[in-house]
Amino acid sequence: MNEIEQIAFQVRQGARWLARASTAAKNSALVEMANAVRENQDKILAANLIDVQSSERDPAFVDRLRLNPERIESMACAIEEVCNLEDPIGRVERMVRRPNGLQVGRQRIPLGVVGIIYEARPNVTSDAAALCLKSGNGVMLRGGSDAQLSNQAVYEALREGLKKSLLDPRAHDAIGFVSSPDREAVGEMLKLDKYIDVIIPRGGKSLISFVSQHSRIPVIKHDEGVCHVVVDGSAAPKMVDDIVINSKTHRPTVCNSAETLVVLENAVQPHLGRILGQLAQAGVHLFLDDIAMKEAKAAGLSETCFEPATSEHYAREFLALEISVKVVPDLEAAIEHIGTYGSRHTEALITNNHAQAQAFIDGVDSSCVVINASTRFADGNQLGLGAEIGISTTRLHAYGPMGIEELTTTKFIVLGDGQVRN
């Protein structure tokens, strides 16, 4: 075995013991892992500082890479929230009695071993480990080279916590880490269908494309977030202002920030000029269609704040204080625009019209559809899942933010009292 295959083999062995672990043992491990992250804060921050100073990537990437005490505390809290979630493993669902007397049900079980391939965010190391542990899955973690030292430090803290827990030591290897920064390591992982049951890539378009093209293992994509906010003329001005500004500026470098503002024609006069001014005042650079351009000039915006939009802008995940703006005739045209340029991540509609809201919910094919709230709520923690393993933009095996439930499947349980098939 090469090094990558050896790690996968060990994770597979550990996962067999983890799948049998009690909820109490798993929760003990999670508590100790959270404590260890806090206790090793200085080591993690020191490693992260080296990664940040060494990175030659764009500011948005570096923002996702950078850790501070607040973000480390959030990592620890996320682990504790997973600890407090209901354990789905072993739950029997839909038990029915067949005409021949057989009782047939489905029992929830782990997926097996999950391979996580990710780029900038060190918090994925702890989030993925916690979710996989609670759901009884082995996990093979492979972070990007830009965050190599940060990920290694977080992983070592998690292993330190495991050793203090009630979890069977044979299950400790269920959390594995690939330290090699070489891209070849990813290629090797993608061949290991003997040991890994599913691959979840989290990163840019090039990573997703590489994994999809080369994997022998089923892939659940966490693709880019080209998210939209649609404004209807019936919406209250304050709600429009609050939601649009929050969706774009709260944390523009993450995948659930808004990248395109779609304005219905009935919303141009009551809303467009005002919201363009607020976006510009917040430091957002605007890519505008002809109608929005006219409104921006009428509102007296400096021409340094905006420029003409192209189809390329409508398809772009900016991950920065930039946004494209499109005016469309009606809601159906807005849904069509989203279908053409969106990434099936998150779309929001601001309206005071119930029929419009229902039409939007029914018509938009995205993993998270939001009415009268910020796109920033498309997050496993915010939606009550605890930490998330990712946001699936493909329908199989899950769609949208993936928590513990989405890391499980079911097996049939058949209970008889001597039946034989004729």
N, C-alpha and C positions, 0 to 999 in steps of 0.2 A: 504494500500500500504506500502511496505517496502521502505527504503530510495532510493534504486537504481531505483525502479519503479516510485517513485515520481519524481525523476529527469527526467526520460524519458518522463513522462506525461507532465511535464512543458515544456520540449524541443519541444514536439509535438505541444503543444498549441502555443508556440512562433513561431514555423515554419510556422504555418498558416498565421500569420501576416507578417512574413518576406517574404513569397512568394508573397505578394501583394505590397511590398515596392518598391518605385521608385528607379531608378538607382542613382539619386542624394542623396537620403536618405542613401542608402547603401554605396555610396562613402564617404559621410560625416562620417559614422561610421568607415570606414576603415582608413581615415585620422586621426581621433581622437584615434583610437586604436594604430596606429603607433606612434603617439606623446606620448601616455601613456607608451608604452614600453620604449621609450627613457627616459621619465621623471622618470620612476621607475627602472632605470638601477641599482642603488645601492642596492635596495631591492632584485632585482632578483639575482644579483651577490652574495649577502650575503646568500641567500637561497641556491644557487647553490654550494657555498663553503662548506656548511654543508653536502649537498648530496655527493659531491666529496670526502670529508674527511671521510664520513661514508661508502663509497662503498668498498666492498671487491672483486670486479670483476676484470677481466683482463684489461691490459692497453688499449686495443682497445676499450673496452666498456667504460672505463672512459674517453677516448678521445672524444667519441660521447656524453658523458654526460656533459663534461666541457664547461662552458660559459666564455667568456671574453668580453670586450667592443666591440671588432670588430665583434664578432658573434652576439651580441645583436643589433648592428647597422645593420647587415645583415638581422636580423629578421624584424626590422622596415622597411628596404628598400623593403623586399619581400612583406610586407603588402601593401606598396605604389604602387608596381608594379601591384599587383592584382587590386588595385583601378583604375589604368590606362587601364586595359584590357576592351575590349568590353563586355557589359552585354548581355549574350545570352538569358536571360529569356524574353519570350513574342515574340521572333522572329518567324515568320511564314515561313515555308519552304514547297516547292513543292506544291503550290496551283494549282490544275488542275480542269477543268470543265468536268463533266461527261456527257454522251450523254443525260441524262434526265434533264440537266441544273444545277444539284447540283455542287457547288464548294467545293472541298475536299482538305484540307491542313493539315499540321502538325505544331503545335505550341510547341516551346521548353519550358519545365517546369522543376522545380527542381525534384530530385529523392525523396525528402521528408525529412527524418531524417537519417543522416549518423552516425554510431557508429565507432569511431576510437579507436583502442586498440594498444598502442605503448609502447616501452620500454625506451631506453636511451635518446633520443634526445628531449630536451625541446623546440627546435624550431618547432617541429611538432605541439605543442599546438597553436602557433600563425599562422603557415602556414595553418593548417586545419581549424581553426576558420575563417581566412580571405577568403579562397577559398569557404568554405561553405556559408558564409554570402553573398559574391558577387553572388553566383549561387542560392541564395534563399533557401538553405537547412538549416534545423536545424542540429546541430552536438552535439553529446554526446562524450566527451573526457575522456578517461581513460588511464592515463600514468602509467608507471611502478613504483614500490615502490622505486627504486634507485633514481629516479628523482622527487619524490613526492613533496618536498618543492619547487624545481625549477618550476615545472609545475603549482603549486598552485600560486606562485608569478606572473608568466606570465599571468595566467588566470585572476587573480585579476586586473592586469594592463589593460587587454583587457576590462573587465567589467567597469572599471573606464572610459575608453575611450568611451564606448557605451553610458554612461550616459550623456556625453557632446555633443552627436551627434544629428542629426535631425531625427534619426530613431525612429519610434513609440515605446514607452516604452514597449508595449505589445509584441514586437518582441525581446526584450532583452533576454528573457529566451530561445531563439532559440539556444543560445550557453550554453551548460551545461557541468559541470565538476564533475567527480566522484573522490572524494578525498580519498576514502577508499583504503588502500594499500593491502587489503586482496585479494587473488586469487579468493575467492568466489564471489567477486564483478563482476569479468569478467563472471563467470558462470551465475550470475543473469542477466547481460546484454544480454547474448546470448539467453535468453528465451523470451525477450520482443519484439516478432514479431508484437505485437499489436501497438507498438509505433515506432520501429526502422525498416527502410526499407532495409538497407544494412550495413554490417559490413566490415570494412577494417582493418585487423591486420597488424602492422608493427613491426617486431622484428625477433628474432631467430627462428630456426626450431621448438623448443618445443612450443613456443607461437602459431605459425602458425598451428601446428598439433592439439593443444588443441582446438583452435577456430574452425577449420574445423570439428573436431569430435563432438563438443558439440553445435554448433549453430543451432537454429531454423530459423535463418535469412540468406538470401543469403550472401555469403562471396566473396569479391574480394581480392585475396591473394597478398600481397607484400612479396614475398618469398626471400630466400637468393640469393645473386648475385655471381654465379660461372661464371665469365666473362672470355672470351678468346681473345687473340690477335694472329692472324694468319699472318705469314710472308711468302711472296712469293719471289722467287729469283729475280724477275724483279724490286723489290722495290729499291729506292735510299737509300744508307747507312744512310745518315743523317736523312731521314724521319723515317727509322726503329728505329734508336737510340732514336730520340726525342719522338716518339709515345709510344714505349715500356716502356721507363723510366717514362714518364708522367703517363701512364696508371697504372703503379705499384706503383710509389713512391710519386705522388702528394699528395694523402691523402689515404694511404693504409687501413684505418679503415672503409671506406664507401663501400656501396654495388656495386658501379660501378667501383671499382678498378679492375684491371686485376688479375686473380688468376692462369691462365694457359697460357703459351706461346706455341703455336703450330707452328712448323717450317716445311715447305715443304722441301723435299729432295733437290730440286733445290736451296734452300736458305741456306743450311748448310755451304758450302764453302765460299760464299760471306759474310755471316752475323753471323752465330751462335756463333763462338768463340768470336768475338768482342762484341756482345751484352751480352753474359754471363759475360764477364769481366766487362762491364759497370754496369750490375745489381749487381754483387758482390761488386764493388767499391762503389755503392750506399747503401751498407749494407743489400742487399736482400739475404736471404738464399735460396738456389736452391735445388729443388728436381728433379733429372735428370733421363731420360731413358738412355739406354746403349750408343746410338749414342751421345747424349748430354754430357754424362759423359766422353767419349773419347775426345770430343772437349774441355771440361773444363780442362782436364789434359794437353792436347796439348797446351792450352793457358797459362798454368802455374798457374792456380788458386789454392789457398790454399785449401787443402782438408777439412778444417774447414768450407768452404763456401758452400759445397754441400754434398748431400747424394743421394742414389738411390730412385727413385720415385716408388710408388705403386699405384694401382687403387684407394686406399683410398685418396691419395694426389690429384688425378685428380678430385675427386668429392668434395673436401673440399673448403669451403669459409674461407680463411686464416684470412682476415681482419688484416693483419700484413705485415711486410716486408719479405714475403715468397712467392715463386712462384714455380709451377711445370712446367716442360718443356717436351714436347713430339715432336719427329720428326716423320713425316708421309710421305708416298710416294707422295701424290698429294692432290689437293684441295678436291676431293671427300672424301678422307680418313679424312681430317680435319673436313669436315662437319659431317661425321659419328662420329668422336670423340666428337664433340660438342653435337650432339644429344644424345650420350650415357651418358656424364658426366655433361652437362650444366644444368642450371636452367631456361633457356628461358628468361634471363635478357638482356644482352648486349654482342655482339660479334663484333670484328673489324678485318678487313683484310687490310694489307699493301701491295699494288701491283701497278705496272705500266701497268697492262694488263687489258684492258677494259672487255674482255670476262670473265676473272677470276672474276672480280668485279661483273659482272652481274650474274654469276653462284652462287656466294656467297650470293648475295641478294636473289636470287630465292630459294636457297637450305637450308638456315639457318632458323629454326623455333624459332626465339627469338623475344622479343618485340621491340628490338632496334638493327638494323644492321648498322654498321659504316664502311665506306670505307676511308682509309687514314686519320684517325683522332683518337684521344684518346677515350678510353671507358668512360673517365670522363665527356664527353659531354652528357651522358645518364642521363639527369637531366631536370626536368620541366622548371626551370628558364633558363638554357642554350638553351633549345629548343623553347623558346618563349612562354611558358605557364604561366609565372609568377611563383609563388610558386607552388609546387606540393603536392597533397594529398597522393601520393605514386607512386610506379612503379608496375603496375599490371603484374604479370607473368601468369595470366590466361586470356583466351580470352573473357570471359563474365564478366562484361558488357563492359570492356575496356581492352586494351593491351598496356603496356608500361607506360611512365609517364602520370599521370592523372592530368589535370588542370581543369579549369572551365567547358569547354565543356563536359568533361567526367563525370561531376557531374550532368548532366542533362539528361532528356529523352524527348520524345515528346508525345503529345496527339492529337488525330484527331479533327479537326474543320470542321464541315459540314454546309455550308451556302445554304439555299434554298429560294424559293419564292412560297411555297405552295405545293411542290411535296408530293405525297403519294405513297406508294409502292403497286403495283397491285399484 
